[in-house]
Amino acid sequence: MSKNHFLAFDLGASSGRAILGTLANGKLALTEVHRFENQMQQINGHFFWNIFSLFSELKTGLKKCIQEYGVQPDSIGVDTWGVDFVHLNKEGMIISLPFAYRDSRTDTAMDDLFQLIPKEEVYRQTGIQFMQFNSLFQLFSMVKDQSSLLEITDQILFMPDALNYLFSGEAVTEYSIASTSQMLVPGKNQWQVDLIEKAGIPTSILTDLVDPGTIIGRIKADVARETGSAQVPVIAVAGHDTASAIASVPASDKHYAYISSGTWSLMGIESDQPLVSDQTLAMNYTNEGGVEGTTRFLKNIMGMWLIQECRRAWLNEKKYSWDEMVALAKNAEPFQFLVNPDDAVFLNPANMPDAIAAFCEKSGQGRPESHAQVIRCVYDSLALKYRFTLEQIRTVSALPIEKIHIIGGGANNRFLNQLTADATKLKVIAGPTEATATGNILVQAKAMGALQSLADMRDVVRHSFDVETFLPNPDLDWDGAYAKYQRLVAR
Ligand code: LRH
């Protein structure tokens, strides 16, 4: 029996993991070999990622895979969150810690850029949801501030590309992660040079683009020595975590929407071509690049971030488990308080529960006082936002949407899965929870010749992981709650 081993490094905004995937007879088994915390670092009033300690954790993951699990992987691959990037100088050294996307330096960057290039034109040329932290705006803010860091930058590399570079010495840019930058032609693995030049961003700092699944090099000799690893291939997987996750939706037809649920909730459909129109601009939807030329037409929704940040804010009072938070919400009155989870006030508030309470108060709902009320408010609001998003997608796509696949760590939240089914009146299929690492591993498997296509990859997912189905149970007045939600977001 032939067995293949692939090591996925999956970095999220709050934790990172090294996950070993063993593929045998069309079935994939996962083993978590290393897990570590990740957190933005606040330094001199700005937020950064510690790329050096992240790389060190990845090397620990590789070392553990070999020493503790006795497995030399056939290849490795890295995926991370979108948009952030490192700067290399002309000697190829990483200079400065990369800024984290929640940093406030881009607070006015969108409006500033639109004075130079109309918003409609930026959207037509990129098809990407406007978010102030997109790499385009991060870079433009540096141009505008005449950043000395930008002056000495020879190349930029997005986070997964930067980690691939540290492993292999090869500096390339992978399509799916580059598509989050808002600097590519919609649906194409091609820099939108005209736009980038107009924004005053030097195109010389951009590296060559490669497709997901490209073997970009091998683990360098010094890293191999340090970790005990062989000099195995380093694969540019779908470096954007969402792209990796969506590659492992266990669907056999196309009649579904997905929610990739983690710090963010990414809700949308897979499309053969980008959907870029006045309407998708007005709704502010994104068209990110995926595996095998697919497009992820979706909405970035501020998902579990609100819950994670409430938990963090309450740490001094009580260290809640996720299950305890769900239990509190279950016993709270539904729909009493609602928020628009995507309101800018929730991007990086000093205190999330206060920000939620202030939103409720300002919108005439009174103030949630108990933790239970705050948590219930977030879950109800997310479920209603999913319904809102579903209805928007249906206005621009003829694709019949008959079910919702929820994948990623958030799919463990059975309460929210049920609320989602109830609010949308659709069947919800939850799992796999390790969707991102799975997609990362399966793209490696394809690159190494063990699988042939995206359809093959999804077959493996279906044969390897259990899913749970939630049917709509419209006991509560979801239509009434939805009407209240619509009034809130129309404000
Ligand atoms: C989710 C994600 C998402 C966003 C954000 C910055 O982890 O990749 O797609 O773009 O991070």
Boltz pocket constraint, residues with backbone or C-beta under 6 A from the ligand:
constraints:
  - pocket:
      binder: B
      contacts: [[A, 12], [A, 13], [A, 80], [A, 81], [A, 82], [A, 83], [A, 101], [A, 180], [A, 240], [A, 241], [A, 242], [A, 262], [A, 263], [A, 264], [A, 266], [A, 300]]
      max_distance: 6.0
